[in-house]
Structures are given as C-alpha cells and as structure tokens.
Amino acid sequence: MKNSDFNPADQIQDLQYFGEFGGVNPSISDSSTYTFLSAKTMFDTFEGNAEGCYLYSRHSSPSNLYLDRALAAMEGTASANVAASGMGAITPTLLQLCGNGDHIVSSRTIYGGTYAFLKNFAPRLGVKTSFVDITKLDVVEAAINQHTKVLYCETVSNPLLEVADITSLSKLAKKHNLTLVVDNTFSPLSVSPIKLGADIVIHSLTKYINGSSDTVGGVVCASQEFINDLKNVNSGASMLLGPTMDSMRSASVMKNLRTLHLRMKQHSYNAAYLAEKFEKDGLKTVYPGLKSHPSHQLYSTMINPEFGYGGMMTVDVGSLDKANALMELMQEKNLGYLAVSLGFYKTLFSAPGSSTSSEIPAEEQKEMGLSDGLIRFSIGLDNDIERTYQMMKKCMIELGVL
C-alpha cells in the first residue's frame, strides 16, 4: 500500500474512550433527549454553537459520536456520521450532493438496493444516473456530462467482485469537478479509499465491521464540512430524513469494531484458500486474490497486504437449479447458511441474481455477466479451512458440480 505510514487498524487501537465512571467501554447514552441548565444553552445548541452539548438523539448522541470518531479514524477522514442502515448512509449522501437536474455516473455492478434507488427512486427527484462498466475509464469519462455531480462506485463490486481503480477515478473526478463516493463495505481495512483519492467513503456496518449479523447500520466518512452539511438542521439530508442509529446499536458495533483486524485476516485467508482450491478443481471461480482475476495486479497495489484480498468470492456452477441444490446441501451439512448479507462468522451463500441483485432487470444482469448459476460466498472464520474445503468438495461431487 502506498500510504505505508497509515494503518487503519492502528488508528482504531490508538483511540481511548473511558466510560462515565471509568469503565473501559464508553458509557451508553440511553436517552432520546437531553436537559439544559439554561434556555440560552439550548438555543446555542440548536444553532450548532455549543460544542459538547446534546439536544436530541436524532441530531447526535454521545454513543453515536464515539463510533463516528472511531470510523473516521479508521478511514482517515476528519469526521463521520453513523446511520440506521447502509442505505441510510448511501441515500442521504447522494441526495445531499445532488438535486433536481443533476446527474450521477455509477458503476453498473453495485448492491441491488443502491441500484434500485438510483434507477427507480432518484429520478422522481429529478436526479438521473448513467450506469457504466467502472473498470473502463474511457467509458466512465464518456458518460460524464455538464450536469454530472457524483462519480459512485464500490471498491469491490457486489456481486461480481469487479475492482474500481480508485486512484484513476479520483483523477477523473477532479478533472471534471465531481465528488467521488466509494462504498467500501466489502473491503474494510484492506483498502483505504480516502488515501487513494476518494472524497467520501460509505460502509454498511451491518456486514464486516459489526461482524455478528445482529445489527443493521451504516456510516458516511468524509470531511467535517460535508458531515456538518448532512447534519444541518435546516438542509441536511441525514438530519431531515432521520436515519438515526440507536445508541445501544452504536455501542454494540463499537465493541465489535475492536476485533475487525483479526476477523478480516481470517476471512481473507480462508477465502484465498478456498478460491485457489476451487480454481484448481476447474470451477469458474472469481476472487481478487487469484492471479486470474482481471484486476488482480491493480488490487494488489491498492490493498494493505496485512489484511489480504477480502472474504468475498463467487463460483459459477452453471444453472440456478444446481446453485440452489448445492447451497441447500451445504447448509444441511452445516457448512454455512443460505442467507443474504456478509461478514458473519459462518459462511453465507446466496444466488445474487435472485436475491441481493434481484432489483436489477434480467436483461441487465445478463449484460453485466451475472449468471443464474452464480453463487456469492461470504467466507466465514472456520478454524480448519482444509476440512471445510473437503466437505464442500464432497457436496459438489455428490451433485455433479465437480
């Protein structure tokens, strides 16, 4: 990684928060509203001129601010704002940056919910989107017009695992005076988009960062100015749309964040192991850590090698019937769960064409290379990954996949 002096895991470790009574965990602010000793202080807080004072938890709360600071430190931004879901981070960000008549250039392979927002909902507000192959910079630039305000992508795309060249996209964004927004959900710690030139980084906290599939959340990491705009009481999209994270959930994510560096190393190790084995077995396997991945060399220059190439991989077994049968059998054998989402300690698998990417029309799925037989794997934290491989291989042989 070019920025060798910046280790995102160290940034988290170096934070020190004491609880109200000296606890090693920050105290949880279990309150929706806060009292004032004077009316003037309440007025000043409404105006944003009373630092350290809290008014109402939709504005901010101590628990949310603890997590904000930790995630900003992890991504190397001046500030951050947590939200009640990943979409609760994505949609206010784009609506803060764009209004009636504006235009977005987006990667064509993105999370289905984001795609649906850009394709179906944003046009109702006068915001149009061009979906492009983000790996082809000439195509990206050709889609930019005089109304374009935002360049949007995922570091590693959902579900096809295409890699965005963030450094080159940043140069394009600067050339055309655009804001580069990057969803880094698939690659926390592995990639630091801000250090590669991104302006805003978004995560679904639901996934790797929380890691226990018990909490839905999101975060926007950006400049102090942009976060202030998002939270402005008169014009802030996050403030006025209200996707506020609950304080109890913030505290839960904060605790799990401390082990993210350990978990990401194991997720990456296990995924790389399985991907190499499956590819040698002749399966159509896509994983950024494989030399066969078209962006392997590029991604190798982007990542912090300590945290590997991530825990996401895909295998194409040829048909939806085979994919469903294999996933059901693997679940029966306790190799993981047939479930959406990712980042859990158990392996999760789904056929994205009929689940997490189902919002994308069939003809567009075909055009982008999303086949019926594609299985998306979020590889878990299995202790003996060779044992897992042998069990998965046995399932594949039984069903004629191998």
Secondary structure, 3 states (H helix, E strand, C coil): CCCCCCCHHHHHHCCCCCCCCCCCCCCCCCCCECCCCCHHHHHHHHCCCCCCCCCECCCCCHHHHHHHHHHHHHHCCCEEEEECCCHHHHHHHHHHHCCCCCEEEEECCCCHHHHHHHHHHHHHHCCEEEEECCCCHHHHHHHCCCCEEEEEEECECCCCCCECCHHHHHHHHHHCCCEEEEECCCCCCCCCHHHHCCCEEEEECCCCCCCCCCCCCEEEEECHHHHHHHCCCCCCHHHHHCCCCCHHHHHHHHHHHCCHHHHHHHHHHHHHHHHHHHHHCCCEEECCCCCCCCCHHHHHHHCCHHHCCCCEEEEECCCHHHHHHHHHHHHHCCCCEECCCCCCCCCEEECHHHCCCCCCCHHHHHHHCCCCCEEEEECCCCCCHHHHHHHHHHHHHHCCCC
